[in-house]
């Protein structure tokens, strides 16, 4: 006697642009664009990954880059965002924040500004077609120079009132510390954008602490290794910094050995705000509804606790206040309704 997860209103705050692509779309576009896909992205999908060492991360990045290469035409971008929004609607999500580094596409779409405008227009088109609100997070790559990050922060600032809601920092934590990018995040924060760097995934508590101290993070992508420092978890709870926890990704990249080892329950019980996410379902498989099913069946979350997870995702989002109120009211209605079969 459980309430259906797909009818629980929620926000999805941790989804990467290329990684949101449907597997079937990847295969189809690769055929259309003449891109050869390795077996790990065809018959052996989802690929077996592990990124806790340099070789494993290189393989993950290589597969990601191959997937990115099938997006050649503007119509591909419109399709990707439309399908991402359709998948969110099917999962019960009413707000999506999709993270993208536009420099990865600038060469094929006439530069950074043109790429940004293409992505934002595709997001608005997908929003109108599905009813799912979409905010864009511009993400810097921590393996590149901090000056590149500043250029992206200025770009994000330019579109702060036109669909860009946050500024992020992604890629391998072991190759670029958060503190090196403080200047870029300062530009973004002054423009009113959310500070949403990755941290506490492949590196430990120090990585999370730097995101708080140096980047004034509103949210932290992953953040699960904050559990290594109980005082840090208490700080996260007190400051109401939302952790974007992606259980399937944590297993897929070898952060933990199995789903039951993801510290979701420990973080939740300690009062840390949590927004469940998928990271890159193109490479890890499960999408948003499955992450909530994991919380229910692996970690024993009750419907009341699942509703609170949904509320946390909505509160931690950059959604307009009207959208937040609508979604929060929907969560209350979901919980007030009798379970299926009752």
VENTAQUI-V910461 format. One record per residue. N is the residue number from 1. PSI is psi in whole degrees, -180 to 180 (999 if undefined). Layout:
# VENTAQUI-V910461
n:N psi:PSI
n:N psi:PSI
This chain:
# VENTAQUI-V910461
n:1 psi:80
n:2 psi:146
n:3 psi:141
n:4 psi:127
n:5 psi:-37
n:6 psi:-11
n:7 psi:1
n:8 psi:114
n:9 psi:139
n:10 psi:171
n:11 psi:145
n:12 psi:113
n:13 psi:-3
n:14 psi:87
n:15 psi:126
n:16 psi:150
n:17 psi:-66
n:18 psi:-40
n:19 psi:-9
n:20 psi:-12
n:21 psi:140
n:22 psi:146
n:23 psi:-42
n:24 psi:-36
n:25 psi:-41
n:26 psi:-49
n:27 psi:-43
n:28 psi:-47
n:29 psi:-35
n:30 psi:-40
n:31 psi:-44
n:32 psi:-37
n:33 psi:1
n:34 psi:33
n:35 psi:126
n:36 psi:125
n:37 psi:136
n:38 psi:161
n:39 psi:-31
n:40 psi:-20
n:41 psi:9
n:42 psi:-98
n:43 psi:-29
n:44 psi:17
n:45 psi:144
n:46 psi:146
n:47 psi:153
n:48 psi:117
n:49 psi:157
n:50 psi:120
n:51 psi:21
n:52 psi:-6
n:53 psi:168
n:54 psi:-39
n:55 psi:-42
n:56 psi:-42
n:57 psi:-38
n:58 psi:-42
n:59 psi:-43
n:60 psi:-47
n:61 psi:-37
n:62 psi:-45
n:63 psi:-39
n:64 psi:-44
n:65 psi:-38
n:66 psi:-44
n:67 psi:-42
n:68 psi:-34
n:69 psi:-14
n:70 psi:-13
n:71 psi:94
n:72 psi:-28
n:73 psi:154
n:74 psi:-37
n:75 psi:-28
n:76 psi:-38
n:77 psi:-43
n:78 psi:-41
n:79 psi:-46
n:80 psi:-48
n:81 psi:-35
n:82 psi:-46
n:83 psi:-36
n:84 psi:-44
n:85 psi:-38
n:86 psi:-40
n:87 psi:-38
n:88 psi:-44
n:89 psi:-41
n:90 psi:-28
n:91 psi:-5
n:92 psi:6
n:93 psi:132
n:94 psi:-5
n:95 psi:131
n:96 psi:134
n:97 psi:115
n:98 psi:133
n:99 psi:132
n:100 psi:141
n:101 psi:99
n:102 psi:-20
n:103 psi:-21
n:104 psi:-14
n:105 psi:-5
n:106 psi:-37
n:107 psi:-30
n:108 psi:-10
n:109 psi:36
n:110 psi:35
n:111 psi:172
n:112 psi:-48
n:113 psi:-46
n:114 psi:-39
n:115 psi:-44
n:116 psi:-43
n:117 psi:-35
n:118 psi:-48
n:119 psi:-43
n:120 psi:-38
n:121 psi:-39
n:122 psi:-37
n:123 psi:-43
n:124 psi:-39
n:125 psi:-43
n:126 psi:-37
n:127 psi:-46
n:128 psi:-36
n:129 psi:-22
n:130 psi:-21
n:131 psi:-3
n:132 psi:124
n:133 psi:141
n:134 psi:125
n:135 psi:146
n:136 psi:134
n:137 psi:119
n:138 psi:127
n:139 psi:130
n:140 psi:156
n:141 psi:118
n:142 psi:-6
n:143 psi:-4
n:144 psi:174
n:145 psi:143
n:146 psi:-25
n:147 psi:-33
n:148 psi:-39
n:149 psi:-39
n:150 psi:-39
n:151 psi:-40
n:152 psi:-35
n:153 psi:-40
n:154 psi:-37
n:155 psi:-46
n:156 psi:-41
n:157 psi:-38
n:158 psi:-28
n:159 psi:24
n:160 psi:-25
n:161 psi:17
n:162 psi:28
n:163 psi:-17
n:164 psi:127
n:165 psi:-15
n:166 psi:170
n:167 psi:129
n:168 psi:178
n:169 psi:118
n:170 psi:-170
n:171 psi:-172
n:172 psi:113
n:173 psi:-27
n:174 psi:-10
n:175 psi:11
n:176 psi:112
n:177 psi:149
n:178 psi:-38
n:179 psi:-25
n:180 psi:-14
n:181 psi:17
n:182 psi:-40
n:183 psi:-43
n:184 psi:-43
n:185 psi:-30
n:186 psi:-42
n:187 psi:-45
n:188 psi:-43
n:189 psi:-39
n:190 psi:-22
n:191 psi:2
n:192 psi:13
n:193 psi:149
n:194 psi:142
n:195 psi:112
n:196 psi:60
n:197 psi:156
n:198 psi:148
n:199 psi:156
n:200 psi:36
n:201 psi:-74
n:202 psi:-14
n:203 psi:164
n:204 psi:-151
n:205 psi:-33
n:206 psi:-37
n:207 psi:-42
n:208 psi:-43
n:209 psi:-40
n:210 psi:-36
n:211 psi:-37
n:212 psi:-48
n:213 psi:-43
n:214 psi:-32
n:215 psi:-1
n:216 psi:52
n:217 psi:134
n:218 psi:-37
n:219 psi:161
n:220 psi:126
n:221 psi:118
n:222 psi:-94
n:223 psi:6
n:224 psi:-26
n:225 psi:6
n:226 psi:-24
n:227 psi:-15
n:228 psi:-12
n:229 psi:100
n:230 psi:-34
n:231 psi:-34
n:232 psi:-41
n:233 psi:-41
n:234 psi:-40
n:235 psi:-43
n:236 psi:-43
n:237 psi:-44
n:238 psi:-42
n:239 psi:-4
n:240 psi:48
n:241 psi:120
n:242 psi:132
n:243 psi:126
n:244 psi:91
n:245 psi:128
n:246 psi:85
n:247 psi:-49
n:248 psi:-38
n:249 psi:-41
n:250 psi:-39
n:251 psi:-45
n:252 psi:-35
n:253 psi:2
n:254 psi:14
n:255 psi:-38
n:256 psi:161
n:257 psi:-33
n:258 psi:163
n:259 psi:-40
n:260 psi:-17
n:261 psi:-10
n:262 psi:130
n:263 psi:40
n:264 psi:-50
n:265 psi:-42
n:266 psi:-44
n:267 psi:-43
n:268 psi:-48
n:269 psi:-26
n:270 psi:-3
n:271 psi:8
n:272 psi:129
n:273 psi:136
n:274 psi:135
n:275 psi:113
n:276 psi:139
n:277 psi:176
n:278 psi:-18
n:279 psi:-86
n:280 psi:79
n:281 psi:-22
n:282 psi:-34
n:283 psi:-23
n:284 psi:-18
n:285 psi:-81
n:286 psi:146
n:287 psi:-164
n:288 psi:-45
n:289 psi:-36
n:290 psi:-29
n:291 psi:-38
n:292 psi:-36
n:293 psi:-37
n:294 psi:-45
n:295 psi:-40
n:296 psi:-50
n:297 psi:-27
n:298 psi:-38
n:299 psi:2
n:300 psi:29
n:301 psi:131
n:302 psi:170
n:303 psi:-36
n:304 psi:-38
n:305 psi:-36
n:306 psi:-39
n:307 psi:-38
n:308 psi:-38
n:309 psi:-43
n:310 psi:-43
n:311 psi:-42
n:312 psi:-40
n:313 psi:-38
n:314 psi:-45
n:315 psi:-33
n:316 psi:-2
n:317 psi:170
n:318 psi:21
n:319 psi:150
n:320 psi:152
n:321 psi:-38
n:322 psi:-40
n:323 psi:-41
n:324 psi:-49
n:325 psi:-41
n:326 psi:-46
n:327 psi:-41
n:328 psi:-39
n:329 psi:-37
n:330 psi:-36
n:331 psi:-45
n:332 psi:-40
n:333 psi:-39
n:334 psi:-44
n:335 psi:-31
n:336 psi:-24
n:337 psi:149
n:338 psi:148
n:339 psi:159
n:340 psi:130
n:341 psi:-3
n:342 psi:999
